[in-house]
Every structure is written in structure tokens, then in C-alpha cells.
């Protein structure tokens, strides 16, 4: 398998220290690495460190002139980051793992496929949220994303008390589920 011309252009851009290529690689692949690290005993800061290390590896390979990418760029980055994270976990003694058998325990392609399916579900949920409309969208975002208390939400949205706000949140959540599972989720 050879990489497409867009990925080859990104590699050439990276090798030439082009800001646009570096930003594109970050934009396209960082969230995948963050999910990998955070779901395996790490933090967002750990994910940034691992991603930076992987970019340095990729940069050095691209600069060598003899590097040939025989997979998708995201597969290569994922594999490097996974290996770096496993090494760091082993070093920190957070997790004992035999790196010689690491490839046998979990397939990189399976991990990427799971990530892509989850990412697709998040996109579908975002579309469902958009079609939900106001004030339900704002109410659910206030509660679930901004972690506001019901008393604060009641005050902000003009409900008489927290119980009324809680009841409205429940109705909005049921509408969101109906939209998501009725229109966007494949059977």
C-alpha cells in the first residue's frame, strides 16, 4: 500500500519545516493520540508530549530522504504514539507490559477502527444537537458540558426552581435521544 499524494505532500512539508504541514498533521491526528493516551492512564499533557515525540520521529524520518511510508499517515502516527506511550507507562511503572508481545495483544487497525467509529458517533450526535434547537441545546450544554448546577440553570433559563429545570432537561434529553436514534443512528 502506498500513501496518497496529499500525505506525501504533508511529509515533504514536515521535512521542510512548513508550518501549514505541521498544523495539518496536528489537526488531523492529535485527537486520535489524545484519545489513546487518556484512555490508557494518561493525561492531555501526556498526549501532547507523546504526539510531539512522534512528530520528531516522523520529522527525522522524512528528512532522511530514504523514508517510505507504506501505510496511511494516521496508522504510522498511531503506531509510533502507541509504542512511545507503552514505553513511558513501563518506565513509570504505571503499567507492566512486555513490549515484545505488544503487537499480539491489540491490533493497531482495530484501535483505529474503534476510534473512527466513536468519532463518527460524536459527529452524528453533534448533528442531532444542532437539529434539537434552542433552548434544549443550550440547556443540555449548560448541564453536561459546562457542568452547571440545576439551581444555576433554573436562574439562567428563567425556570421557577431547580426541579422544573431538571424536568425540562429530561424532556430535552429524551428529544435528543429520539432524534439521534431515529434519524442518525444506523440500524
C-alpha positions as CSV (number, residue, x, y, z in Angstrom):
1,X,0.0,0.0,0.0
2,X,1.3,3.4,-0.9
3,X,0.3,6.7,0.6
4,X,-1.7,9.3,-1.4
5,X,-0.2,12.4,-2.8
6,X,-1.7,14.6,0.0
7,X,0.1,12.6,2.7
8,X,3.3,12.7,0.7
9,X,2.9,16.5,0.5
10,X,2.4,16.6,4.2
11,X,5.6,14.6,4.8
12,X,7.6,16.9,2.4
13,X,6.2,19.9,4.2
14,X,7.1,18.5,7.5
15,X,10.6,17.7,6.3
16,X,10.9,21.4,5.1
17,X,9.6,22.7,8.4
18,X,6.5,24.2,6.8
19,X,4.0,25.5,9.4
20,X,1.0,24.5,7.3
21,X,2.0,20.9,7.1
22,X,2.7,20.7,10.8
23,X,-0.6,22.3,11.6
24,X,-2.5,19.9,9.3
25,X,-0.9,16.9,10.9
26,X,-1.9,18.2,14.3
27,X,-5.4,19.0,13.2
28,X,-5.9,15.6,11.5
29,X,-4.2,13.3,14.0
30,X,-3.8,14.8,17.5
31,X,-7.3,13.9,18.8
32,X,-6.7,10.3,17.9
33,X,-3.5,10.3,20.0
34,X,-5.2,12.1,22.9
35,X,-7.9,9.5,23.0
36,X,-5.3,6.7,23.0
37,X,-3.3,8.2,25.8
38,X,-6.1,9.5,28.0
39,X,-8.0,6.2,27.8
40,X,-4.8,4.4,28.9
41,X,-3.9,6.1,32.2
42,X,-2.6,9.3,30.7
43,X,-3.5,13.0,30.7
44,X,-3.9,15.6,27.9
45,X,-0.4,16.8,28.8
46,X,1.0,13.3,28.3
47,X,-0.8,13.1,25.0
48,X,0.8,16.3,23.8
49,X,4.3,15.1,24.9
50,X,3.8,11.7,23.1
51,X,2.5,13.4,20.0
52,X,5.4,15.8,19.9
53,X,7.9,12.9,20.3
54,X,6.1,11.1,17.4
55,X,6.3,14.2,15.2
56,X,10.0,14.4,15.9
57,X,10.4,10.8,14.9
58,X,8.3,11.4,11.7
59,X,10.3,14.6,11.0
60,X,13.6,12.8,11.3
61,X,12.4,10.0,9.0
62,X,11.0,12.5,6.5
63,X,14.3,14.5,6.5
64,X,16.4,11.3,5.9
65,X,15.2,11.2,2.3
66,X,15.1,7.4,2.3
67,X,11.8,7.0,4.3
68,X,8.9,5.4,2.5
69,X,5.5,5.4,4.2
70,X,3.8,2.1,3.4
71,X,0.6,2.8,5.3
72,X,-1.7,5.7,6.0
73,X,-0.1,8.5,7.9
74,X,-2.6,8.1,10.7
75,X,-1.7,4.5,11.1
76,X,2.0,5.3,11.3
77,X,1.5,8.1,13.8
78,X,-0.8,5.9,15.9
79,X,1.7,3.1,15.9
80,X,4.6,5.4,16.9
81,X,2.5,7.1,19.6
82,X,1.2,3.8,21.0
83,X,4.7,2.4,21.2
84,X,6.0,5.6,22.9
85,X,3.1,5.6,25.4
86,X,3.6,1.9,26.2
87,X,7.3,2.6,26.8
88,X,6.5,5.5,29.1
89,X,4.0,3.5,31.1
90,X,6.5,0.8,31.5
91,X,9.2,3.3,32.6
92,X,6.8,5.0,35.0
93,X,5.9,1.6,36.4
94,X,2.2,2.5,36.0
95,X,1.7,-0.5,33.8
96,X,3.7,-3.6,33.3
97,X,3.8,-4.8,29.7
98,X,6.0,-6.9,27.6
99,X,6.7,-4.8,24.6
100,X,7.9,-7.8,22.6
101,X,4.4,-9.1,22.6
102,X,2.6,-5.7,22.4
103,X,1.6,-6.2,18.8
104,X,-0.1,-9.5,19.6
105,X,-2.3,-8.0,22.3
106,X,-4.1,-5.4,20.2
107,X,-4.2,-4.7,16.6
108,X,-3.5,-1.1,15.6
109,X,-6.1,-1.3,12.8
110,X,-8.7,-2.4,15.4
111,X,-7.9,0.5,17.6
112,X,-8.1,3.0,14.8
113,X,-11.4,1.5,13.6
114,X,-12.8,1.8,17.1
115,X,-11.6,5.4,17.2
116,X,-13.1,6.2,13.8
117,X,-16.5,4.7,14.8
118,X,-16.5,6.6,18.0
119,X,-15.6,9.8,16.2
120,X,-18.4,9.2,13.7
121,X,-20.9,8.7,16.6
122,X,-19.7,12.1,18.0
123,X,-20.3,13.8,14.7
124,X,-23.8,12.3,14.5
125,X,-24.5,13.4,18.0
126,X,-23.3,16.9,17.1
127,X,-25.8,16.9,14.1
128,X,-28.6,15.7,16.4
129,X,-27.7,18.5,18.8
130,X,-27.9,21.1,16.0
131,X,-31.3,19.8,14.9
132,X,-32.5,19.8,18.5
133,X,-32.8,23.6,18.6
134,X,-32.9,26.1,21.4
135,X,-33.3,26.3,24.3
136,X,-32.8,22.5,24.7
137,X,-29.4,22.6,23.1
138,X,-28.2,25.4,25.4
139,X,-29.8,23.7,28.5
140,X,-28.1,20.3,27.8
141,X,-24.7,22.0,27.0
142,X,-25.0,24.0,30.3
143,X,-25.6,20.8,32.3
144,X,-23.4,18.3,30.5
145,X,-20.6,20.3,29.1
146,X,-20.3,23.3,31.3
147,X,-21.2,21.2,34.4
148,X,-23.6,23.9,35.9
149,X,-25.8,23.1,38.8
150,X,-29.6,22.9,38.3
151,X,-30.2,25.9,40.5
152,X,-27.9,28.0,38.3
153,X,-29.5,26.6,35.1
154,X,-33.0,27.4,36.5
155,X,-31.9,31.0,37.2
156,X,-30.2,31.3,33.8
157,X,-33.1,30.0,31.8
158,X,-35.9,31.5,33.9
159,X,-37.4,28.4,35.4
160,X,-39.2,28.9,38.8
161,X,-37.0,26.3,40.5
162,X,-34.3,23.6,40.0
163,X,-36.9,20.8,39.8
164,X,-38.6,22.5,36.8
165,X,-35.2,22.9,35.2
166,X,-34.4,19.2,35.9
167,X,-37.7,18.2,34.3
168,X,-37.1,20.3,31.2
169,X,-33.5,18.8,31.0
170,X,-35.0,15.3,31.0
171,X,-37.5,16.2,28.2
172,X,-34.8,17.7,26.2
173,X,-32.6,14.7,26.6
174,X,-35.4,12.4,25.5
175,X,-35.9,14.6,22.4
176,X,-32.2,14.4,21.7
177,X,-32.2,10.6,22.0
178,X,-35.3,10.3,19.7
179,X,-33.6,12.5,17.1
180,X,-30.2,10.7,17.4
181,X,-31.6,7.1,17.3
182,X,-34.4,7.9,14.9
183,X,-32.6,9.8,12.2
184,X,-28.9,9.4,12.5
185,X,-28.1,6.0,14.1
186,X,-27.9,3.2,11.6
187,X,-29.8,0.0,12.5
